[in-house]
Each structure stands twice: as structure tokens, then as C-alpha cells.
Amino acid sequence: MVESVGFEGIAVNVWLVWMVPFIGAALIPVLAKKSKRFANISAVGFAIISALFAATLIPLVTAGSEIHSQIRFWIQIIMNKK
């Protein structure tokens, strides 16, 4: 039996992995008004933050637990279509 992790605790990082780059992309034009260099540093910073959130999920994957029970459902649907 596979342990399922809901949206509490570290599992919220699943959402942050893809939300942080979108938030960064929305903020870059605003930050660019301050300075071009600051905007460039911020863009790299948002990417690094997203990568760190993704890295925090590695223990969940290696432990064999699911991030959310619906993920397995959607993967099964995608795999059955092929």
C-alpha cells in the first residue's frame, strides 16, 4: 500500500514549484522599472526558488509516497490513452 500525502505540510510545494515562476514572470516587468539588473537577478531568483521547492519533494518521491491520490488517477488516464 502506498502512503498518500495530501496538501498539508511539504506537499504544498507541489503547487509552489509551478506557481513561483508564473508569479515571477508577472512581477518582472514591475521589478524592471527599478532597474534592469534587479529584474535579471529577480528572474534567476524565482527560478532558483522553484528549483528548491522541487528539491524538497525528492524525499517524498524516494519514499514511495504519493503527493496526492488524484495524481495517480490522472497518470493512469494518460497512460491508458497511449
PDB file of N, CA, C and O in Angstrom:
ATOM      1  N   MET A   1       0.843  -1.180   0.000  1.00  0.00           N
ATOM      2  CA  MET A   1       0.000   0.000   0.000  1.00  0.00           C
ATOM      3  C   MET A   1       0.890   1.246   0.000  1.00  0.00           C
ATOM      4  O   MET A   1       1.874   1.311   0.736  1.00  0.00           O
ATOM      5  N   VAL A   2       0.544   2.213  -0.812  1.00  0.00           N
ATOM      6  CA  VAL A   2       1.311   3.438  -0.945  1.00  0.00           C
ATOM      7  C   VAL A   2       0.704   4.512  -0.064  1.00  0.00           C
ATOM      8  O   VAL A   2      -0.504   4.749  -0.085  1.00  0.00           O
ATOM      9  N   GLU A   3       1.573   5.164   0.717  1.00  0.00           N
ATOM     10  CA  GLU A   3       1.104   6.251   1.570  1.00  0.00           C
ATOM     11  C   GLU A   3       0.767   7.469   0.724  1.00  0.00           C
ATOM     12  O   GLU A   3       1.511   7.820  -0.191  1.00  0.00           O
ATOM     13  N   SER A   4      -0.329   8.098   1.022  1.00  0.00           N
ATOM     14  CA  SER A   4      -0.751   9.276   0.276  1.00  0.00           C
ATOM     15  C   SER A   4      -0.585  10.525   1.133  1.00  0.00           C
ATOM     16  O   SER A   4      -1.022  10.567   2.283  1.00  0.00           O
ATOM     17  N   VAL A   5       0.042  11.527   0.564  1.00  0.00           N
ATOM     18  CA  VAL A   5       0.239  12.791   1.263  1.00  0.00           C
ATOM     19  C   VAL A   5      -0.707  13.806   0.642  1.00  0.00           C
ATOM     20  O   VAL A   5      -0.685  14.011  -0.571  1.00  0.00           O
ATOM     21  N   GLY A   6      -1.527  14.435   1.450  1.00  0.00           N
ATOM     22  CA  GLY A   6      -2.474  15.433   0.942  1.00  0.00           C
ATOM     23  C   GLY A   6      -1.786  16.762   0.692  1.00  0.00           C
ATOM     24  O   GLY A   6      -0.601  16.789   0.363  1.00  0.00           O
ATOM     25  N   PHE A   7      -2.498  17.851   0.841  1.00  0.00           N
ATOM     26  CA  PHE A   7      -1.953  19.175   0.572  1.00  0.00           C
ATOM     27  C   PHE A   7      -1.414  19.850   1.818  1.00  0.00           C
ATOM     28  O   PHE A   7      -1.144  21.051   1.788  1.00  0.00           O
ATOM     29  N   GLU A   8      -1.251  19.131   2.898  1.00  0.00           N
ATOM     30  CA  GLU A   8      -0.712  19.728   4.098  1.00  0.00           C
ATOM     31  C   GLU A   8       0.822  19.633   4.088  1.00  0.00           C
ATOM     32  O   GLU A   8       1.405  18.782   3.415  1.00  0.00           O
ATOM     33  N   GLY A   9       1.437  20.506   4.833  1.00  0.00           N
ATOM     34  CA  GLY A   9       2.886  20.444   5.004  1.00  0.00           C
ATOM     35  C   GLY A   9       3.672  20.652   3.731  1.00  0.00           C
ATOM     36  O   GLY A   9       3.436  21.601   2.984  1.00  0.00           O
ATOM     37  N   ILE A  10       4.601  19.762   3.495  1.00  0.00           N
ATOM     38  CA  ILE A  10       5.535  19.905   2.375  1.00  0.00           C
ATOM     39  C   ILE A  10       4.853  19.724   1.020  1.00  0.00           C
ATOM     40  O   ILE A  10       5.382  20.166   0.000  1.00  0.00           O
ATOM     41  N   ALA A  11       3.700  19.088   0.999  1.00  0.00           N
ATOM     42  CA  ALA A  11       3.032  18.831  -0.273  1.00  0.00           C
ATOM     43  C   ALA A  11       2.537  20.108  -0.937  1.00  0.00           C
ATOM     44  O   ALA A  11       2.243  20.104  -2.133  1.00  0.00           O
ATOM     45  N   VAL A  12       2.441  21.194  -0.189  1.00  0.00           N
ATOM     46  CA  VAL A  12       2.064  22.468  -0.814  1.00  0.00           C
ATOM     47  C   VAL A  12       3.153  22.895  -1.791  1.00  0.00           C
ATOM     48  O   VAL A  12       2.893  23.699  -2.686  1.00  0.00           O
ATOM     49  N   ASN A  13       4.352  22.379  -1.637  1.00  0.00           N
ATOM     50  CA  ASN A  13       5.449  22.691  -2.554  1.00  0.00           C
ATOM     51  C   ASN A  13       5.159  22.229  -3.972  1.00  0.00           C
ATOM     52  O   ASN A  13       5.709  22.771  -4.931  1.00  0.00           O
ATOM     53  N   VAL A  14       4.304  21.239  -4.106  1.00  0.00           N
ATOM     54  CA  VAL A  14       3.916  20.788  -5.449  1.00  0.00           C
ATOM     55  C   VAL A  14       3.312  21.952  -6.215  1.00  0.00           C
ATOM     56  O   VAL A  14       3.606  22.149  -7.394  1.00  0.00           O
ATOM     57  N   TRP A  15       2.480  22.712  -5.553  1.00  0.00           N
ATOM     58  CA  TRP A  15       1.866  23.873  -6.194  1.00  0.00           C
ATOM     59  C   TRP A  15       2.879  24.994  -6.386  1.00  0.00           C
ATOM     60  O   TRP A  15       2.877  25.671  -7.414  1.00  0.00           O
ATOM     61  N   LEU A  16       3.734  25.184  -5.408  1.00  0.00           N
ATOM     62  CA  LEU A  16       4.694  26.283  -5.490  1.00  0.00           C
ATOM     63  C   LEU A  16       5.747  26.066  -6.575  1.00  0.00           C
ATOM     64  O   LEU A  16       6.291  27.031  -7.111  1.00  0.00           O
ATOM     65  N   VAL A  17       6.035  24.817  -6.899  1.00  0.00           N
ATOM     66  CA  VAL A  17       7.024  24.531  -7.948  1.00  0.00           C
ATOM     67  C   VAL A  17       6.623  25.182  -9.260  1.00  0.00           C
ATOM     68  O   VAL A  17       7.479  25.724  -9.959  1.00  0.00           O
ATOM     69  N   TRP A  18       5.362  25.144  -9.610  1.00  0.00           N
ATOM     70  CA  TRP A  18       4.954  25.754 -10.882  1.00  0.00           C
ATOM     71  C   TRP A  18       4.344  27.139 -10.715  1.00  0.00           C
ATOM     72  O   TRP A  18       4.254  27.883 -11.692  1.00  0.00           O
ATOM     73  N   MET A  19       3.923  27.510  -9.507  1.00  0.00           N
ATOM     74  CA  MET A  19       3.345  28.836  -9.316  1.00  0.00           C
ATOM     75  C   MET A  19       4.406  29.933  -9.198  1.00  0.00           C
ATOM     76  O   MET A  19       4.202  31.044  -9.687  1.00  0.00           O
ATOM     77  N   VAL A  20       5.528  29.629  -8.557  1.00  0.00           N
ATOM     78  CA  VAL A  20       6.579  30.637  -8.349  1.00  0.00           C
ATOM     79  C   VAL A  20       7.086  31.211  -9.677  1.00  0.00           C
ATOM     80  O   VAL A  20       7.223  32.430  -9.778  1.00  0.00           O
ATOM     81  N   PRO A  21       7.370  30.398 -10.697  1.00  0.00           N
ATOM     82  CA  PRO A  21       7.799  31.006 -11.968  1.00  0.00           C
ATOM     83  C   PRO A  21       6.737  31.906 -12.601  1.00  0.00           C
ATOM     84  O   PRO A  21       7.076  32.929 -13.196  1.00  0.00           O
ATOM     85  N   PHE A  22       5.470  31.543 -12.482  1.00  0.00           N
ATOM     86  CA  PHE A  22       4.405  32.397 -13.017  1.00  0.00           C
ATOM     87  C   PHE A  22       4.312  33.706 -12.243  1.00  0.00           C
ATOM     88  O   PHE A  22       4.139  34.770 -12.839  1.00  0.00           O
ATOM     89  N   ILE A  23       4.424  33.633 -10.930  1.00  0.00           N
ATOM     90  CA  ILE A  23       4.413  34.847 -10.112  1.00  0.00           C
ATOM     91  C   ILE A  23       5.610  35.720 -10.477  1.00  0.00           C
ATOM     92  O   ILE A  23       5.491  36.938 -10.607  1.00  0.00           O
ATOM     93  N   GLY A  24       6.769  35.074 -10.641  1.00  0.00           N
ATOM     94  CA  GLY A  24       7.971  35.807 -11.035  1.00  0.00           C
ATOM     95  C   GLY A  24       7.810  36.478 -12.384  1.00  0.00           C
ATOM     96  O   GLY A  24       8.216  37.626 -12.564  1.00  0.00           O
ATOM     97  N   ALA A  25       7.221  35.773 -13.327  1.00  0.00           N
ATOM     98  CA  ALA A  25       7.019  36.341 -14.665  1.00  0.00           C
ATOM     99  C   ALA A  25       6.085  37.543 -14.615  1.00  0.00           C
ATOM    100  O   ALA A  25       6.254  38.496 -15.377  1.00  0.00           O
ATOM    101  N   ALA A  26       5.105  37.502 -13.726  1.00  0.00           N
ATOM    102  CA  ALA A  26       4.194  38.629 -13.590  1.00  0.00           C
ATOM    103  C   ALA A  26       4.861  39.822 -12.902  1.00  0.00           C
ATOM    104  O   ALA A  26       4.522  40.973 -13.179  1.00  0.00           O
ATOM    105  N   LEU A  27       5.806  39.544 -12.008  1.00  0.00           N
ATOM    106  CA  LEU A  27       6.454  40.617 -11.259  1.00  0.00           C
ATOM    107  C   LEU A  27       7.661  41.225 -11.964  1.00  0.00           C
ATOM    108  O   LEU A  27       8.042  42.354 -11.654  1.00  0.00           O
ATOM    109  N   ILE A  28       8.264  40.515 -12.891  1.00  0.00           N
ATOM    110  CA  ILE A  28       9.484  41.000 -13.546  1.00  0.00           C
ATOM    111  C   ILE A  28       9.280  42.370 -14.205  1.00  0.00           C
ATOM    112  O   ILE A  28      10.145  43.231 -14.040  1.00  0.00           O
ATOM    113  N   PRO A  29       8.196  42.622 -14.936  1.00  0.00           N
ATOM    114  CA  PRO A  29       8.027  43.969 -15.521  1.00  0.00           C
ATOM    115  C   PRO A  29       7.972  45.076 -14.460  1.00  0.00           C
ATOM    116  O   PRO A  29       8.489  46.174 -14.667  1.00  0.00           O
ATOM    117  N   VAL A  30       7.341  44.771 -13.328  1.00  0.00           N
ATOM    118  CA  VAL A  30       7.271  45.756 -12.248  1.00  0.00           C
ATOM    119  C   VAL A  30       8.657  45.984 -11.657  1.00  0.00           C
ATOM    120  O   VAL A  30       9.052  47.118 -11.387  1.00  0.00           O
ATOM    121  N   LEU A  31       9.386  44.891 -11.461  1.00  0.00           N
ATOM    122  CA  LEU A  31      10.735  44.997 -10.898  1.00  0.00           C
ATOM    123  C   LEU A  31      11.704  45.654 -11.872  1.00  0.00           C
ATOM    124  O   LEU A  31      12.677  46.280 -11.451  1.00  0.00           O
ATOM    125  N   ALA A  32      11.449  45.518 -13.165  1.00  0.00           N
ATOM    126  CA  ALA A  32      12.330  46.107 -14.176  1.00  0.00           C
ATOM    127  C   ALA A  32      12.272  47.624 -14.154  1.00  0.00           C
ATOM    128  O   ALA A  32      13.195  48.289 -14.624  1.00  0.00           O
ATOM    129  N   LYS A  33      11.192  48.178 -13.609  1.00  0.00           N
ATOM    130  CA  LYS A  33      11.093  49.637 -13.512  1.00  0.00           C
ATOM    131  C   LYS A  33      12.131  50.185 -12.535  1.00  0.00           C
ATOM    132  O   LYS A  33      12.585  51.321 -12.671  1.00  0.00           O
ATOM    133  N   LYS A  34      12.501  49.368 -11.552  1.00  0.00           N
ATOM    134  CA  LYS A  34      13.513  49.801 -10.596  1.00  0.00           C
ATOM    135  C   LYS A  34      14.884  49.809 -11.262  1.00  0.00           C
ATOM    136  O   LYS A  34      15.594  50.814 -11.239  1.00  0.00           O
ATOM    137  N   SER A  35      15.241  48.683 -11.850  1.00  0.00           N
ATOM    138  CA  SER A  35      16.487  48.608 -12.626  1.00  0.00           C
ATOM    139  C   SER A  35      16.505  47.303 -13.408  1.00  0.00           C
ATOM    140  O   SER A  35      15.921  46.301 -12.994  1.00  0.00           O
ATOM    141  N   LYS A  36      17.179  47.339 -14.534  1.00  0.00           N
ATOM    142  CA  LYS A  36      17.289  46.158 -15.405  1.00  0.00           C
ATOM    143  C   LYS A  36      18.051  45.044 -14.683  1.00  0.00           C
ATOM    144  O   LYS A  36      17.684  43.872 -14.769  1.00  0.00           O
ATOM    145  N   ARG A  37      19.103  45.420 -13.977  1.00  0.00           N
ATOM    146  CA  ARG A  37      19.915  44.428 -13.256  1.00  0.00           C
ATOM    147  C   ARG A  37      19.080  43.739 -12.173  1.00  0.00           C
ATOM    148  O   ARG A  37      19.161  42.522 -12.008  1.00  0.00           O
ATOM    149  N   PHE A  38      18.286  44.508 -11.442  1.00  0.00           N
ATOM    150  CA  PHE A  38      17.426  43.953 -10.399  1.00  0.00           C
ATOM    151  C   PHE A  38      16.410  42.979 -10.996  1.00  0.00           C
ATOM    152  O   PHE A  38      16.118  41.948 -10.391  1.00  0.00           O
ATOM    153  N   ALA A  39      15.876  43.288 -12.155  1.00  0.00           N
ATOM    154  CA  ALA A  39      14.926  42.402 -12.822  1.00  0.00           C
ATOM    155  C   ALA A  39      15.598  41.096 -13.230  1.00  0.00           C
ATOM    156  O   ALA A  39      15.014  40.022 -13.089  1.00  0.00           O
ATOM    157  N   ASN A  40      16.828  41.189 -13.734  1.00  0.00           N
ATOM    158  CA  ASN A  40      17.555  39.977 -14.135  1.00  0.00           C
ATOM    159  C   ASN A  40      17.871  39.094 -12.933  1.00  0.00           C
ATOM    160  O   ASN A  40      17.715  37.875 -12.992  1.00  0.00           O
ATOM    161  N   ILE A  41      18.312  39.711 -11.850  1.00  0.00           N
ATOM    162  CA  ILE A  41      18.613  38.945 -10.636  1.00  0.00           C
ATOM    163  C   ILE A  41      17.339  38.309 -10.086  1.00  0.00           C
ATOM    164  O   ILE A  41      17.367  37.164  -9.635  1.00  0.00           O
ATOM    165  N   SER A  42      16.231  39.035 -10.118  1.00  0.00           N
ATOM    166  CA  SER A  42      14.955  38.508  -9.629  1.00  0.00           C
ATOM    167  C   SER A  42      14.484  37.319 -10.466  1.00  0.00           C
ATOM    168  O   SER A  42      13.957  36.348  -9.923  1.00  0.00           O
ATOM    169  N   ALA A  43      14.670  37.393 -11.781  1.00  0.00           N
ATOM    170  CA  ALA A  43      14.255  36.285 -12.649  1.00  0.00           C
ATOM    171  C   ALA A  43      15.004  35.008 -12.295  1.00  0.00           C
ATOM    172  O   ALA A  43      14.413  33.932 -12.208  1.00  0.00           O
ATOM    173  N   VAL A  44      16.302  35.140 -12.093  1.00  0.00           N
ATOM    174  CA  VAL A  44      17.099  33.977 -11.693  1.00  0.00           C
ATOM    175  C   VAL A  44      16.694  33.518 -10.298  1.00  0.00           C
ATOM    176  O   VAL A  44      16.644  32.318 -10.026  1.00  0.00           O
ATOM    177  N   GLY A  45      16.408  34.459  -9.425  1.00  0.00           N
ATOM    178  CA  GLY A  45      15.988  34.117  -8.064  1.00  0.00           C
ATOM    179  C   GLY A  45      14.703  33.319  -8.026  1.00  0.00           C
ATOM    180  O   GLY A  45      14.597  32.344  -7.282  1.00  0.00           O
ATOM    181  N   PHE A  46      13.723  33.723  -8.824  1.00  0.00           N
ATOM    182  CA  PHE A  46      12.464  32.976  -8.873  1.00  0.00           C
ATOM    183  C   PHE A  46      12.680  31.559  -9.406  1.00  0.00           C
ATOM    184  O   PHE A  46      12.041  30.617  -8.936  1.00  0.00           O
ATOM    185  N   ALA A  47      13.564  31.405 -10.371  1.00  0.00           N
ATOM    186  CA  ALA A  47      13.873  30.064 -10.891  1.00  0.00           C
ATOM    187  C   ALA A  47      14.553  29.208  -9.834  1.00  0.00           C
ATOM    188  O   ALA A  47      14.243  28.024  -9.701  1.00  0.00           O
ATOM    189  N   ILE A  48      15.473  29.794  -9.084  1.00  0.00           N
ATOM    190  CA  ILE A  48      16.163  29.054  -8.020  1.00  0.00           C
ATOM    191  C   ILE A  48      15.183  28.656  -6.927  1.00  0.00           C
ATOM    192  O   ILE A  48      15.240  27.534  -6.424  1.00  0.00           O
ATOM    193  N   ILE A  49      14.285  29.560  -6.553  1.00  0.00           N
ATOM    194  CA  ILE A  49      13.284  29.238  -5.533  1.00  0.00           C
ATOM    195  C   ILE A  49      12.405  28.078  -5.993  1.00  0.00           C
ATOM    196  O   ILE A  49      12.107  27.177  -5.208  1.00  0.00           O
ATOM    197  N   SER A  50      11.995  28.093  -7.239  1.00  0.00           N
ATOM    198  CA  SER A  50      11.185  26.996  -7.773  1.00  0.00           C
ATOM    199  C   SER A  50      11.960  25.680  -7.742  1.00  0.00           C
ATOM    200  O   SER A  50      11.407  24.636  -7.398  1.00  0.00           O
ATOM    201  N   ALA A  51      13.230  25.735  -8.100  1.00  0.00           N
ATOM    202  CA  ALA A  51      14.071  24.524  -8.067  1.00  0.00           C
ATOM    203  C   ALA A  51      14.228  24.001  -6.642  1.00  0.00           C
ATOM    204  O   ALA A  51      14.245  22.789  -6.426  1.00  0.00           O
ATOM    205  N   LEU A  52      14.341  24.895  -5.677  1.00  0.00           N
ATOM    206  CA  LEU A  52      14.448  24.460  -4.278  1.00  0.00           C
ATOM    207  C   LEU A  52      13.159  23.793  -3.801  1.00  0.00           C
ATOM    208  O   LEU A  52      13.201  22.790  -3.089  1.00  0.00           O
ATOM    209  N   PHE A  53      12.021  24.351  -4.194  1.00  0.00           N
ATOM    210  CA  PHE A  53      10.751  23.705  -3.852  1.00  0.00           C
ATOM    211  C   PHE A  53      10.668  22.314  -4.483  1.00  0.00           C
ATOM    212  O   PHE A  53      10.186  21.374  -3.852  1.00  0.00           O
ATOM    213  N   ALA A  54      11.130  22.183  -5.711  1.00  0.00           N
ATOM    214  CA  ALA A  54      11.126  20.876  -6.374  1.00  0.00           C
ATOM    215  C   ALA A  54      12.053  19.908  -5.650  1.00  0.00           C
ATOM    216  O   ALA A  54      11.735  18.727  -5.511  1.00  0.00           O
ATOM    217  N   ALA A  55      13.198  20.403  -5.191  1.00  0.00           N
ATOM    218  CA  ALA A  55      14.154  19.542  -4.491  1.00  0.00           C
ATOM    219  C   ALA A  55      13.599  19.040  -3.161  1.00  0.00           C
ATOM    220  O   ALA A  55      13.951  17.946  -2.720  1.00  0.00           O
ATOM    221  N   THR A  56      12.734  19.829  -2.517  1.00  0.00           N
ATOM    222  CA  THR A  56      12.163  19.375  -1.248  1.00  0.00           C
ATOM    223  C   THR A  56      11.198  18.211  -1.444  1.00  0.00           C
ATOM    224  O   THR A  56      10.839  17.536  -0.480  1.00  0.00           O
ATOM    225  N   LEU A  57      10.778  17.971  -2.678  1.00  0.00           N
ATOM    226  CA  LEU A  57       9.859  16.864  -2.951  1.00  0.00           C
ATOM    227  C   LEU A  57      10.583  15.549  -3.197  1.00  0.00           C
ATOM    228  O   LEU A  57       9.948  14.495  -3.235  1.00  0.00           O
ATOM    229  N   ILE A  58      11.890  15.591  -3.362  1.00  0.00           N
ATOM    230  CA  ILE A  58      12.661  14.375  -3.633  1.00  0.00           C
ATOM    231  C   ILE A  58      12.479  13.319  -2.547  1.00  0.00           C
ATOM    232  O   ILE A  58      12.303  12.148  -2.885  1.00  0.00           O
ATOM    233  N   PRO A  59      12.511  13.675  -1.242  1.00  0.00           N
ATOM    234  CA  PRO A  59      12.285  12.636  -0.219  1.00  0.00           C
ATOM    235  C   PRO A  59      10.931  11.947  -0.336  1.00  0.00           C
ATOM    236  O   PRO A  59      10.819  10.751  -0.068  1.00  0.00           O
ATOM    237  N   LEU A  60       9.898  12.696  -0.737  1.00  0.00           N
ATOM    238  CA  LEU A  60       8.575  12.078  -0.905  1.00  0.00           C
ATOM    239  C   LEU A  60       8.582  11.066  -2.042  1.00  0.00           C
ATOM    240  O   LEU A  60       7.967  10.004  -1.945  1.00  0.00           O
ATOM    241  N   VAL A  61       9.276  11.401  -3.112  1.00  0.00           N
ATOM    242  CA  VAL A  61       9.324  10.509  -4.271  1.00  0.00           C
ATOM    243  C   VAL A  61      10.131   9.252  -3.946  1.00  0.00           C
ATOM    244  O   VAL A  61       9.718   8.141  -4.279  1.00  0.00           O
ATOM    245  N   THR A  62      11.267   9.428  -3.303  1.00  0.00           N
ATOM    246  CA  THR A  62      12.118   8.273  -3.000  1.00  0.00           C
ATOM    247  C   THR A  62      11.521   7.378  -1.923  1.00  0.00           C
ATOM    248  O   THR A  62      11.857   6.197  -1.842  1.00  0.00           O
ATOM    249  N   ALA A  63      10.629   7.937  -1.089  1.00  0.00           N
ATOM    250  CA  ALA A  63       9.974   7.131  -0.057  1.00  0.00           C
ATOM    251  C   ALA A  63       8.821   6.314  -0.625  1.00  0.00           C
ATOM    252  O   ALA A  63       8.291   5.434   0.053  1.00  0.00           O
ATOM    253  N   GLY A  64       8.429   6.598  -1.862  1.00  0.00           N
ATOM    254  CA  GLY A  64       7.355   5.842  -2.489  1.00  0.00           C
ATOM    255  C   GLY A  64       5.973   6.349  -2.138  1.00  0.00           C
ATOM    256  O   GLY A  64       4.984   5.658  -2.381  1.00  0.00           O
ATOM    257  N   SER A  65       5.883   7.547  -1.569  1.00  0.00           N
ATOM    258  CA  SER A  65       4.565   8.083  -1.237  1.00  0.00           C
ATOM    259  C   SER A  65       4.044   8.934  -2.389  1.00  0.00           C
ATOM    260  O   SER A  65       4.806   9.420  -3.225  1.00  0.00           O
ATOM    261  N   GLU A  66       2.740   9.097  -2.407  1.00  0.00           N
ATOM    262  CA  GLU A  66       2.109   9.909  -3.435  1.00  0.00           C
ATOM    263  C   GLU A  66       1.952  11.320  -2.916  1.00  0.00           C
ATOM    264  O   GLU A  66       1.772  11.534  -1.717  1.00  0.00           O
ATOM    265  N   ILE A  67       2.020  12.275  -3.810  1.00  0.00           N
ATOM    266  CA  ILE A  67       1.792  13.656  -3.407  1.00  0.00           C
ATOM    267  C   ILE A  67       0.306  13.866  -3.147  1.00  0.00           C
ATOM    268  O   ILE A  67      -0.076  14.518  -2.176  1.00  0.00           O
ATOM    269  N   HIS A  68      -0.503  13.327  -3.993  1.00  0.00           N
ATOM    270  CA  HIS A  68      -1.950  13.410  -3.829  1.00  0.00           C
ATOM    271  C   HIS A  68      -2.543  12.232  -4.578  1.00  0.00           C
ATOM    272  O   HIS A  68      -2.026  11.844  -5.626  1.00  0.00           O
ATOM    273  N   SER A  69      -3.597  11.667  -4.070  1.00  0.00           N
ATOM    274  CA  SER A  69      -4.153  10.456  -4.666  1.00  0.00           C
ATOM    275  C   SER A  69      -4.667  10.691  -6.085  1.00  0.00           C
ATOM    276  O   SER A  69      -4.712   9.750  -6.877  1.00  0.00           O
ATOM    277  N   GLN A  70      -5.054  11.918  -6.428  1.00  0.00           N
ATOM    278  CA  GLN A  70      -5.564  12.175  -7.770  1.00  0.00           C
ATOM    279  C   GLN A  70      -4.466  12.148  -8.822  1.00  0.00           C
ATOM    280  O   GLN A  70      -4.747  11.915  -9.997  1.00  0.00           O
ATOM    281  N   ILE A  71      -3.234  12.380  -8.427  1.00  0.00           N
ATOM    282  CA  ILE A  71      -2.140  12.373  -9.395  1.00  0.00           C
ATOM    283  C   ILE A  71      -2.036  11.008 -10.055  1.00  0.00           C
ATOM    284  O   ILE A  71      -1.899  10.912 -11.275  1.00  0.00           O
ATOM    285  N   ARG A  72      -2.101   9.945  -9.247  1.00  0.00           N
ATOM    286  CA  ARG A  72      -2.027   8.599  -9.805  1.00  0.00           C
ATOM    287  C   ARG A  72      -3.189   8.360 -10.762  1.00  0.00           C
ATOM    288  O   ARG A  72      -3.010   7.728 -11.804  1.00  0.00           O
ATOM    289  N   PHE A  73      -4.375   8.857 -10.423  1.00  0.00           N
ATOM    290  CA  PHE A  73      -5.552   8.713 -11.280  1.00  0.00           C
ATOM    291  C   PHE A  73      -5.303   9.350 -12.639  1.00  0.00           C
ATOM    292  O   PHE A  73      -5.603   8.740 -13.665  1.00  0.00           O
ATOM    293  N   TRP A  74      -4.751  10.581 -12.667  1.00  0.00           N
ATOM    294  CA  TRP A  74      -4.504  11.270 -13.934  1.00  0.00           C
ATOM    295  C   TRP A  74      -3.384  10.610 -14.726  1.00  0.00           C
ATOM    296  O   TRP A  74      -3.442  10.562 -15.955  1.00  0.00           O
ATOM    297  N   ILE A  75      -2.391  10.113 -14.057  1.00  0.00           N
ATOM    298  CA  ILE A  75      -1.313   9.405 -14.767  1.00  0.00           C
ATOM    299  C   ILE A  75      -1.871   8.147 -15.425  1.00  0.00           C
ATOM    300  O   ILE A  75      -1.506   7.827 -16.557  1.00  0.00           O
ATOM    301  N   GLN A  76      -2.757   7.428 -14.724  1.00  0.00           N
ATOM    302  CA  GLN A  76      -3.356   6.232 -15.302  1.00  0.00           C
ATOM    303  C   GLN A  76      -4.195   6.580 -16.527  1.00  0.00           C
ATOM    304  O   GLN A  76      -4.183   5.841 -17.512  1.00  0.00           O
ATOM    305  N   ILE A  77      -4.915   7.683 -16.480  1.00  0.00           N
ATOM    306  CA  ILE A  77      -5.720   8.104 -17.620  1.00  0.00           C
ATOM    307  C   ILE A  77      -4.807   8.411 -18.804  1.00  0.00           C
ATOM    308  O   ILE A  77      -5.087   7.986 -19.925  1.00  0.00           O
ATOM    309  N   ILE A  78      -3.738   9.131 -18.572  1.00  0.00           N
ATOM    310  CA  ILE A  78      -2.811   9.500 -19.649  1.00  0.00           C
ATOM    311  C   ILE A  78      -2.147   8.269 -20.230  1.00  0.00           C
ATOM    312  O   ILE A  78      -2.007   8.158 -21.448  1.00  0.00           O
ATOM    313  N   MET A  79      -1.737   7.345 -19.378  1.00  0.00           N
ATOM    314  CA  MET A  79      -1.045   6.141 -19.861  1.00  0.00           C
ATOM    315  C   MET A  79      -1.993   5.233 -20.646  1.00  0.00           C
ATOM    316  O   MET A  79      -1.560   4.563 -21.583  1.00  0.00           O
ATOM    317  N   ASN A  80      -3.261   5.198 -20.286  1.00  0.00           N
ATOM    318  CA  ASN A  80      -4.222   4.343 -20.986  1.00  0.00           C
ATOM    319  C   ASN A  80      -4.587   4.898 -22.351  1.00  0.00           C
ATOM    320  O   ASN A  80      -5.044   4.145 -23.211  1.00  0.00           O
ATOM    321  N   LYS A  81      -4.400   6.198 -22.578  1.00  0.00           N
ATOM    322  CA  LYS A  81      -4.717   6.790 -23.872  1.00  0.00           C
ATOM    323  C   LYS A  81      -3.663   6.456 -24.902  1.00  0.00           C
ATOM    324  O   LYS A  81      -3.936   6.513 -26.101  1.00  0.00           O
ATOM    325  N   LYS A  82      -2.481   6.113 -24.470  1.00  0.00           N
ATOM    326  CA  LYS A  82      -1.386   5.820 -25.416  1.00  0.00           C
ATOM    327  C   LYS A  82      -1.448   4.418 -25.943  1.00  0.00           C
ATOM    328  O   LYS A  82      -0.601   4.022 -26.744  1.00  0.00           O
TER     329      LYS A  82
END
